[in-house]
Amino acid sequence: MCGIVGSFSIEDPAAGRPAIIGFEGDLESAMERISSRGPDARGRVTGDGLQAGHLRLSVLDPSEAAAQPMHSSCGRHVLLYNGEVYNFGVLREELIAAGEVFGSSGDTEVILAACVRFGVVETCKKCNGMFAFALFDRQQRRLWLARDRYGIKPLYYRAEPGGVSFASELKCFGRAAPDGALPEAHVVFAMLAGAPHLGPESPWQGVCEVEPGQVVEFSAEHPQGRTSTYARLQDMVDERLYHEIAKGGWQGCRERFSSLFSASVERHLASDVPVGVGLSGGVDSSAVLAAAVATGVQPHAYHADVSGFESERRFAERAAAACGTQLAVATMERDDFARLLPELTWHNDYPLAYHTNSVPFAMMARRASSDVKVLLTGEGADELLGGYGWIHDG
């Protein structure tokens, strides 16, 4: 993952008004707060009312040619991008056919060129991946904030009189308001009760989340932001496809799912740096590892062993052995949970009331980080693959 943070002063810089910072301290301190998102490089851009920073985790094209913030060839547009678009190769070929010339081999330059040629909303529709980005047009003095259709990558903003500030993490807005940030009580209470909050509101008053499948545009005409929705989950339901799959029966459905699942895992393996797999030993992560091995790669596997009766190490060892891959284990003792919970709450930006598994997951990820930069996991797959008993109750 990468990190982006910045502010855009909508007021004309010629009027002599300073650009809005909107963060505790200056831009550099805001970048430092999310430094864990981008250990490989830092970049900044200022001018025309924009001041922004990017922290980079290099996955595709780690060379300077793909450094950020990235400027368009004419210098008019600036992109700060976090994520990975898996079909960027297809988009790249489409753009080359239209006359674009690229100086890097990664996806960042492709996204920038697509936004310039097709517009931000149309580009998001074309993208298959997880992303959050800010695009600035110096000439028209417009800022777009965009997020992937499932909301995998985070992006927050605070619209203020005369400008907007934005960041990958909420902690950048710690004192965004003149009298300090105030909590949004009903959001905080919902989280502490174990209910993930849905909607644009965040735990801080005045700080909003770019929702999944949305683009928010800021300009003199739209100082509070104009929202465009390019994707909604309910619109992805394809009744025709459902009936088509149903005609194939159980065997046809299984074969189609297997094909789609394998193709998805293969796309996620696209990387110019080493890739590993987080392996709990359950259905989901074991299926991810098996699909990765089937592509011809042999990724190392990593496991968090929660010592005691909840240990799943034996299942992870069986899955790793079946796939012929090495397994590295990080062991979590009782004291580790209490020790790491405050730190991970800070990194998570939210109370961990409904996702305490973040603690062993973090220990596993830290063990993996000594070997790899990219880690495939089965997070979010249990409901799809039926990995837990409660799914079958009733």
Phi, psi and omega in degrees: 000155174242173178232141176231145180204141181179182177212153180229119177271111183289332177300144180298122180304334181294343180283353176087006179275137180289153176293151181281134174275301175078006182231163175295122183076212181254187183299320182298320180290326176295320177295321181296327181297333180244028184299334181294341181285336185216083184280350190268329183195156175230144177217152180226157175217137177222158177123151179059031179086356179257134165222124189208157179226155180228134176244125194251132164253111188279117178240306175256131181047080181286006182283170178294340181297337181252018181294155179231158359301142182255133181255143176294161184301329180273352179083000185282324186249147178230134181240133169238118196227137176231127176133198177209130177255116190283338178259027183296333178296320178293316178297322180299315180296321178298318181288322177298318178298335180270001176108001180287147176238133184247144179251359179228170183249003182265191185268342184299311182295328178293316179297317179298312181296322180293319179297320180293319185276318187256343188096159186292314183297313180295325177296316179300323178297327183280341189276133172248102182170195178239127186199158167212133181209161174239129177240131182240133177254109182295322185290311181272354182051061178230144177235132175244134172246127186228151181219148183296164190292339179257356179071033181289317180265134185276152174199126183238159177209158174228112177277124182238166176302113178092359181181183182217142173245151185213155182194159178286337184226149183295331185298342177291340183261021186308324178226045183292326180278153181305324181258019182090151182289141179248143181289148173268099195303313185294331177289315180297315180298319179298320180292316180295335178278358178091014180252113177299132184280136177245136180127174185284342183289146177246176177294349179252134178299134177085348179260123182248160177254132169294120186283158178306136177073023182234155172234131178244124183253134178240134180199180177299327179284334183227067184294335178267358177100135175245122187263133173240129178259118181257349180206136174226141183302321182295335179281349181273353178287120184246099183296323179298316179296322179301312181292326178296315180293321182299328180295335182279354180071186183299317183295316180295321178296317180296318181293321180292317179297316180301319180295315180293319180297314180297319179295322179295314179298318180298320177297322182289346178278353180296116184192149174259009177228164183301145181237138176236180180229129172281125190234109176274336186098357177279181184299314188293303183292328178294322178293322178297314180298315180298319180293323178294316179297324181296340179280350180107352177270163180229074183289148172288150180248150184226140187223142173258114181265107177278105187298145181109202187290343180271004181299132177244016186302320183299326179289320179295321180295321178295316181295317180296318180295320180296328181267357178068034182239158179282148180237123174256136187240133171251122184264129179253119175267170182304316183294335181296326181296310180295327182288322187266341185303314179299319180296318182285331173296321176299312181292325184285335181073358181224156171300141182268030185299325184251009180211057181293346176297349179300332183291303176296328178299318180295321179296319177296317181295322179294322176296319181292328185296343177285346182242323189227163175253339182240135182228116175277138179225173176261017181302129177089359185263347186300319180294330181282319185261001176069041187281349182236149183298326183297338179293332184263356182297140177079000000 
